[in-house]
Amino acid sequence: MQPTRRKFLQNVTAASALLATESIAKPFNIIRDLKKISPNDKIRFATIGMGIQGHSDTRAAIRSTPEAEFVAAADLYDGRLTRVKEQYGKDIFTTRDFRQILERKDIDVVLIVTPDHWHDHITKAALKAGKNVYCEKPMVHHIDEGLSVIDAWKKSGKTMQVGSQSISSAPYREAKKMMQAGDIGEINFVESSYDRFDSIGAWNYSIPTDASPQTLDWDTFLGDAPKVPFDAKRFFRWRNYRDYGTGVAGDLFVHLITGVHFVTSSLGPERIMSSGELSYWKDGRDVPDVLVSILDYPKTDIHTNFQMVLRVNFANAGAISNTTRIVGTEGQIQFTANSLVLNKKKLPKAPGMGGYDSFNTFSEAQQKEFKTQYDAQYPEDTRKAEPIKEVKFEAPKGDDAHANHFADFFENVKKGSLGNVEDPVFGFRAAAPVLACNESYFGKKIVNWDPVNMKKKK
Ligand SMILES: NC(=O)c1ccc[n+]([C@@H]2O[C@H](COP(=O)([O-])OP(=O)(O)OC[C@H]3O[C@@H](n4cnc5c(N)ncnc54)[C@H](O)[C@@H]3O)[C@@H](O)[C@H]2O)c1
């Protein structure tokens, strides 16, 4: 490490530690403007878990800022470590053992991109080792792991960000502005779906022909999960098993909830219920492929109470038209791939009369009398609905949510700031409700959640 760089990191660590103590007293404060990293310094990062998303995150981190330098990778399958060297050069340090990465003093940042059941363990170890952490969604595997991760983060004084990158897209930022401007009136309903109908989409990823207990570290993969004999399907298609993954809720609902929390500034729901089934992919998996969840959001100082309905159907052989809509009393925001459409409309003051209405069943005399009163009460100008206004917002060309998300993270690492667009408090407030969706489905019960204190309620 260069002397300036070492000094910078020492300063940041000391200042962060001090401010972290403050942040325990004032838990959700954003800490800014600590010593800045010298412009010539690199932020050296390592990726732990070099599977599909590990590669994608690594690429996004590299393109997010020229200051980010990829130096090391850990993975349990040798083929993926070979692939790292093929793609990034033979000088990248690779290991099966992530602890070797945490021991290295020249690494500032780790990206944790393992299956969900390893997130909390590696996050806590990394923060303890003084690393800044970018952890993939969902932040934790089980609800009861969340607060201890938050605690470890606060104690560490390090930057930690969770990886639901869509919220760093231009449409999500625009939607947040629209909500704040009151463009859709009072929010009352959110609907989102994420259907698929293909084998890879249903998580049946390719399994390499050389997969064996020799080419990968099966015991470490299992981690805190029950010990079972080697099974390549479990290793490469871990999402299909509750022991390692979090089902469709943890994989997909979490993006939808994160987006809605970002746009509405909501802290989360208070009642969560799910219904679903394993309908089509009966390939040994123990998670549903059809799931509908209903989440009740309570009224807060920031928003009215509203209901959220989330759906995934991995067996949708019908027309798939996935959508996310935030609906209010004066309009809706609807997201599509790289854009959003805001539709605004307002009901007229006058309720209307005639047509499919009881008016026509009144006696002639009563109709006359009713009309006289109606005309007096509702003059012409109260009878027209405000015309529907449609505002389309297209993301600027080249808008790169994934790189933006990393850019925000690295900015805060440089500043030594605990605050960022998806810190662990935000991350857990999105993760816990989706994990509750699973608890509701498997336990056939309603889960009550306290979104302020982030605890389950009786
Ligand atoms: N943000 C997103 O849009 C997004 C998209 C896909 C996946 N993800 C998340 O990324 C994570 C990884 O998903 P994936 O699809 O890349 O899975 P994957 O199976 O393709 O890769 C996971 C890798 O982690 C490695 N691994 C497992 N335990 C490890 C350990 N203890 N130490 C080091 N390496 C270990 C495995 O060897 C494997 O190569 C998941 O948490 C998932 O939810 C996020």
The ligand as an SDF file (V2000), in Angstrom:
LIG
                    3D

 44 48  0  0  0  0  0  0  0  0999 V2000
  -28.7600   -8.0200   -7.6590 N   0  0  0  0  0  0  0  0  0  0  0  0
  -29.1830   -8.8620   -8.5750 C   0  0  0  0  0  0  0  0  0  0  0  0
  -29.8270   -8.4890   -9.5540 O   0  0  0  0  0  0  0  0  0  0  0  0
  -28.8260  -10.3010   -8.4270 C   0  0  0  0  0  0  0  0  0  0  0  0
  -28.9420  -11.1620   -9.5310 C   0  0  0  0  0  0  0  0  0  0  0  0
  -28.5640  -12.4840   -9.3620 C   0  0  0  0  0  0  0  0  0  0  0  0
  -28.1320  -12.9480   -8.1340 C   0  0  0  0  0  0  0  0  0  0  0  0
  -28.0610  -12.1050   -7.0750 N   0  0  0  0  0  0  0  0  0  0  0  0
  -27.5810  -12.5980   -5.7770 C   0  0  0  0  0  0  0  0  0  0  0  0
  -26.2130  -12.9280   -5.8930 O   0  0  0  0  0  0  0  0  0  0  0  0
  -25.8990  -14.0410   -5.0760 C   0  0  0  0  0  0  0  0  0  0  0  0
  -25.2180  -15.1130   -5.9260 C   0  0  0  0  0  0  0  0  0  0  0  0
  -26.0920  -15.5460   -6.9380 O   0  0  0  0  0  0  0  0  0  0  0  0
  -25.5410  -16.2420   -8.2640 P   0  0  0  0  0  0  0  0  0  0  0  0
  -26.6590  -16.3450   -9.1900 O   0  0  0  0  0  0  0  0  0  0  0  0
  -24.3160  -15.5600   -8.7130 O   0  0  0  0  0  0  0  0  0  0  0  0
  -25.1680  -17.6980   -7.7210 O   0  0  0  0  0  0  0  0  0  0  0  0
  -24.0980  -18.7140   -8.3530 P   0  0  0  0  0  0  0  0  0  0  0  0
  -24.4530  -20.0550   -7.8800 O   0  0  0  0  0  0  0  0  0  0  0  0
  -23.9940  -18.4850   -9.8160 O   0  0  0  0  0  0  0  0  0  0  0  0
  -22.7260  -18.2620   -7.6930 O   0  0  0  0  0  0  0  0  0  0  0  0
  -22.4940  -18.3590   -6.3230 C   0  0  0  0  0  0  0  0  0  0  0  0
  -21.0140  -18.6670   -6.1460 C   0  0  0  0  0  0  0  0  0  0  0  0
  -20.7050  -18.5370   -4.7570 O   0  0  0  0  0  0  0  0  0  0  0  0
  -19.6900  -19.4780   -4.4760 C   0  0  0  0  0  0  0  0  0  0  0  0
  -19.6840  -19.7230   -3.0230 N   0  0  0  0  0  0  0  0  0  0  0  0
  -20.6100  -20.3540   -2.2780 C   0  0  0  0  0  0  0  0  0  0  0  0
  -20.2610  -20.3230   -0.9750 N   0  0  0  0  0  0  0  0  0  0  0  0
  -19.0630  -19.6830   -0.9160 C   0  0  0  0  0  0  0  0  0  0  0  0
  -18.1720  -19.3810    0.1250 C   0  0  0  0  0  0  0  0  0  0  0  0
  -18.4290  -19.7210    1.3950 N   0  0  0  0  0  0  0  0  0  0  0  0
  -17.0060  -18.7410   -0.1830 N   0  0  0  0  0  0  0  0  0  0  0  0
  -16.7180  -18.3880   -1.4590 C   0  0  0  0  0  0  0  0  0  0  0  0
  -17.5390  -18.6650   -2.4940 N   0  0  0  0  0  0  0  0  0  0  0  0
  -18.6920  -19.3030   -2.2260 C   0  0  0  0  0  0  0  0  0  0  0  0
  -20.0450  -20.7020   -5.2760 C   0  0  0  0  0  0  0  0  0  0  0  0
  -18.8960  -21.4690   -5.5150 O   0  0  0  0  0  0  0  0  0  0  0  0
  -20.6330  -20.0910   -6.5520 C   0  0  0  0  0  0  0  0  0  0  0  0
  -19.7020  -20.0560   -7.6010 O   0  0  0  0  0  0  0  0  0  0  0  0
  -27.2070  -14.4710   -4.4450 C   0  0  0  0  0  0  0  0  0  0  0  0
  -27.3230  -13.9470   -3.1510 O   0  0  0  0  0  0  0  0  0  0  0  0
  -28.2570  -13.8720   -5.3250 C   0  0  0  0  0  0  0  0  0  0  0  0
  -29.4640  -13.5980   -4.6600 O   0  0  0  0  0  0  0  0  0  0  0  0
  -28.3860  -10.7910   -7.2110 C   0  0  0  0  0  0  0  0  0  0  0  0
  1  2  1  0
  2  3  2  0
  2  4  1  0
  4  5  1  0
  4 44  2  0
  5  6  2  0
  6  7  1  0
  7  8  2  0
  8  9  1  0
  8 44  1  0
  9 10  1  0
  9 42  1  0
 10 11  1  0
 11 12  1  0
 11 40  1  0
 12 13  1  0
 13 14  1  0
 14 15  2  0
 14 16  1  0
 14 17  1  0
 17 18  1  0
 18 19  2  0
 18 20  1  0
 18 21  1  0
 21 22  1  0
 22 23  1  0
 23 24  1  0
 23 38  1  0
 24 25  1  0
 25 26  1  0
 25 36  1  0
 26 27  1  0
 26 35  1  0
 27 28  2  0
 28 29  1  0
 29 30  1  0
 29 35  2  0
 30 31  1  0
 30 32  2  0
 32 33  1  0
 33 34  2  0
 34 35  1  0
 36 37  1  0
 36 38  1  0
 38 39  1  0
 40 41  1  0
 40 42  1  0
 42 43  1  0
M  CHG  2   8   1  16  -1
M  END
$$$$
